């Protein structure tokens, strides 16, 4: 999964704040270690909405870990399945009870044009942009990243940055994932969402 640290169960928010996105799904994108799952859980708790992690959903559906899927079927097959899972999750979340939510995606998901189209249709994309040195410190805590299993981790991360950042820049919102408490990043996301949606979409005429 994309989470770079293990979280205890977050307490329920007694009085969640209004969701500035209305019924749209907040889709977090970024490289491994950017904090998509950790920040996503806190963001969902703050807004009182559902949180889902695409890697977890893929693992549950496949009955094996992401690393095992890569090893057994290869990355192209994984990406095809990932695209289908994200489309299903977006559709389900957009009509859920209540509709909307926060969806953390794998680092390569946004590179797929069909996935980007589906995110634009059902949600709002938020890129958690982070410095490579910070990402390397975070991913070093866990050894389950399939793309970092072979070769030099720094070289791999730099290559992924060069390949993916120009595409990530197409996201609706960009928030810097800094070396600070996750709640500060959540605050930044909420402020940018408020600016992007002056009124919830279903109210804005």
VEXDREN-2710 file (C-alpha; in Angstrom, 1 decimal):
% VEXDREN-2710
k/r/px/py/pz
1/UNK/0.0/0.0/0.0
2/UNK/1.0/3.6/-0.4
3/UNK/1.0/4.5/3.2
4/UNK/4.6/5.2/4.5
5/UNK/3.7/4.8/8.1
6/UNK/1.5/2.6/10.1
7/UNK/-1.5/4.4/11.7
8/UNK/-3.6/3.4/14.7
9/UNK/-7.3/3.6/14.2
10/UNK/-8.3/7.2/13.9
11/UNK/-10.9/8.5/16.3
12/UNK/-14.3/9.4/14.8
13/UNK/-14.8/13.1/14.3
14/UNK/-17.8/14.1/16.4
15/UNK/-18.7/17.2/14.3
16/UNK/-17.1/16.9/10.8
17/UNK/-16.7/20.1/8.9
18/UNK/-18.6/20.8/5.7
19/UNK/-17.1/19.1/2.7
20/UNK/-16.1/21.9/0.2
21/UNK/-16.2/19.4/-2.7
22/UNK/-19.9/18.4/-2.2
23/UNK/-20.3/14.9/-3.6
24/UNK/-17.1/14.7/-5.6
25/UNK/-14.4/12.2/-4.7
26/UNK/-11.1/13.7/-3.5
27/UNK/-8.5/11.7/-5.3
28/UNK/-4.9/11.9/-3.9
29/UNK/-2.1/11.3/-6.3
30/UNK/1.7/11.4/-6.0
31/UNK/4.8/9.2/-5.8
32/UNK/5.2/6.5/-3.2
33/UNK/5.9/8.0/0.2
34/UNK/4.0/11.2/-0.5
35/UNK/1.6/10.4/2.3
36/UNK/-1.5/9.7/0.3
37/UNK/-2.9/7.0/2.6
38/UNK/-1.9/8.6/5.9
39/UNK/-3.0/12.1/4.9
40/UNK/-6.1/10.7/3.2
41/UNK/-7.4/8.9/6.3
42/UNK/-7.0/12.1/8.3
43/UNK/-8.6/14.2/5.6
44/UNK/-11.6/11.9/5.4
45/UNK/-12.0/11.9/9.2
46/UNK/-11.9/15.7/9.3
47/UNK/-14.6/15.9/6.6
48/UNK/-16.6/13.0/7.9
49/UNK/-16.5/11.0/4.7
50/UNK/-15.3/7.6/3.5
51/UNK/-11.7/6.8/2.9
52/UNK/-10.5/4.1/0.5
53/UNK/-7.0/3.1/-0.7
54/UNK/-6.8/1.6/-4.2
55/UNK/-3.9/-0.6/-3.4
56/UNK/-5.8/-2.2/-0.4
57/UNK/-8.9/-2.7/-2.6
58/UNK/-6.7/-4.3/-5.3
59/UNK/-5.1/-6.6/-2.8
60/UNK/-8.4/-7.6/-1.4
61/UNK/-9.9/-8.3/-4.8
62/UNK/-6.8/-10.3/-6.0
63/UNK/-6.2/-12.1/-2.7
64/UNK/-2.5/-11.2/-2.8
65/UNK/-0.2/-8.3/-2.2
66/UNK/0.8/-5.7/-4.7
67/UNK/4.3/-7.1/-4.8
68/UNK/2.9/-10.6/-5.5
69/UNK/0.8/-9.3/-8.3
70/UNK/3.8/-7.6/-9.9
71/UNK/5.9/-10.8/-9.5
72/UNK/3.3/-13.1/-10.8
73/UNK/1.5/-11.1/-13.5
74/UNK/3.9/-8.2/-14.3
75/UNK/3.3/-4.4/-14.1
76/UNK/1.2/-4.0/-17.4
77/UNK/-1.4/-6.5/-16.0
78/UNK/-1.4/-4.7/-12.7
79/UNK/-1.9/-1.4/-14.3
80/UNK/-4.9/-2.7/-16.4
81/UNK/-6.5/-4.1/-13.2
82/UNK/-5.7/-0.9/-11.3
83/UNK/-7.5/1.2/-13.9
84/UNK/-10.6/-1.0/-13.7
85/UNK/-10.6/-0.9/-9.9
86/UNK/-10.3/2.9/-9.7
87/UNK/-13.1/3.4/-12.2
88/UNK/-15.4/1.1/-10.1
89/UNK/-14.4/2.8/-6.9
90/UNK/-15.1/6.3/-8.3
91/UNK/-18.5/5.2/-9.6
92/UNK/-19.4/3.5/-6.3
93/UNK/-18.2/6.4/-4.1
94/UNK/-20.0/9.0/-6.2
95/UNK/-23.3/7.5/-5.5
96/UNK/-22.6/6.1/-2.0
97/UNK/-24.3/6.9/1.2
98/UNK/-23.3/9.6/1.6
99/UNK/-21.8/10.2/-1.9
100/UNK/-18.2/11.3/-2.2
101/UNK/-15.1/10.4/-0.2
102/UNK/-11.3/10.4/-0.3
103/UNK/-9.5/7.9/-2.6
104/UNK/-5.7/7.3/-2.3
105/UNK/-4.2/6.0/-5.5
106/UNK/-1.0/4.2/-6.4
107/UNK/1.9/6.2/-7.7
108/UNK/1.4/5.1/-11.3
109/UNK/-2.4/5.4/-11.5
110/UNK/-2.6/9.0/-12.7
111/UNK/-0.3/8.1/-15.7
112/UNK/-3.2/6.3/-17.3
113/UNK/-5.2/8.6/-19.5
114/UNK/-8.5/6.7/-18.9
115/UNK/-8.0/7.0/-15.2
116/UNK/-7.4/10.7/-15.5
117/UNK/-10.6/11.0/-17.4
118/UNK/-12.6/9.1/-14.8
119/UNK/-11.1/11.1/-12.0
120/UNK/-12.1/14.3/-13.8
121/UNK/-15.6/12.9/-14.3
122/UNK/-16.2/11.8/-10.7
123/UNK/-13.8/13.7/-8.6
124/UNK/-11.1/16.3/-8.0
125/UNK/-7.4/15.4/-8.2
126/UNK/-5.0/16.6/-5.5
127/UNK/-1.3/16.0/-6.1
128/UNK/0.8/15.6/-3.0
129/UNK/4.1/16.9/-4.3
130/UNK/7.2/16.0/-2.3
131/UNK/11.0/16.3/-2.5
132/UNK/12.7/13.1/-3.6
133/UNK/15.0/13.2/-0.5
134/UNK/11.9/13.2/1.8
135/UNK/10.3/10.4/-0.2
136/UNK/13.4/8.3/0.1
137/UNK/13.5/8.7/3.8
138/UNK/9.9/7.7/4.1
139/UNK/10.0/4.6/1.8
140/UNK/13.1/3.4/3.5
141/UNK/11.0/2.4/6.5
142/UNK/9.3/-0.3/4.4
143/UNK/10.6/-2.8/1.9
144/UNK/7.4/-3.7/0.0
145/UNK/7.7/-1.3/-2.9
146/UNK/7.8/-3.4/-6.1
147/UNK/9.4/-0.6/-8.2
148/UNK/12.2/-0.2/-5.7
149/UNK/13.1/-3.9/-5.5
150/UNK/15.7/-3.8/-8.2
151/UNK/18.5/-1.3/-8.8
152/UNK/19.4/1.9/-6.9
153/UNK/16.4/3.3/-5.0
154/UNK/17.5/6.9/-5.5
155/UNK/18.0/6.5/-9.3
156/UNK/14.6/4.9/-9.5
157/UNK/12.9/7.7/-7.6
158/UNK/14.6/10.3/-9.7
159/UNK/13.5/8.5/-12.9
160/UNK/9.9/8.3/-11.6
161/UNK/10.0/11.9/-10.7
162/UNK/11.1/13.0/-14.1
163/UNK/8.5/10.7/-15.8
164/UNK/5.6/11.4/-13.6
165/UNK/5.8/14.9/-12.3
166/UNK/4.9/16.5/-15.6
167/UNK/1.7/14.4/-15.7
168/UNK/1.0/14.9/-12.0
169/UNK/1.1/18.6/-12.8
170/UNK/-2.2/18.2/-14.7
171/UNK/-4.0/17.7/-11.3
172/UNK/-6.6/20.1/-10.3
173/UNK/-4.8/21.0/-7.0
174/UNK/-1.2/20.8/-5.9
175/UNK/-0.2/20.6/-2.3
176/UNK/3.3/20.2/-1.0
177/UNK/3.8/17.2/1.2
178/UNK/6.3/18.6/3.7
179/UNK/8.2/17.1/6.6
180/UNK/5.6/18.3/9.1
181/UNK/2.7/16.8/11.0
182/UNK/0.1/15.2/8.7
183/UNK/-2.6/17.5/10.1
184/UNK/-0.8/20.5/8.6
185/UNK/-0.9/18.9/5.1
186/UNK/-4.6/18.2/5.7
187/UNK/-5.2/21.9/6.6
188/UNK/-3.5/22.9/3.3
189/UNK/-5.6/20.5/1.3
190/UNK/-8.8/21.8/2.8
191/UNK/-7.9/25.4/2.2
192/UNK/-7.1/24.7/-1.5
193/UNK/-10.3/22.7/-1.9
194/UNK/-12.3/25.7/-0.5
195/UNK/-10.6/28.0/-3.0
196/UNK/-11.2/25.5/-5.8
197/UNK/-14.9/25.1/-4.8
198/UNK/-16.2/28.4/-3.5
199/UNK/-19.5/26.6/-3.1
200/UNK/-20.1/22.9/-3.1
201/UNK/-20.6/21.8/-6.8
202/UNK/-24.2/20.7/-6.2
203/UNK/-25.1/24.2/-4.8
204/UNK/-23.1/26.3/-7.2
205/UNK/-25.4/27.5/-10.0
END
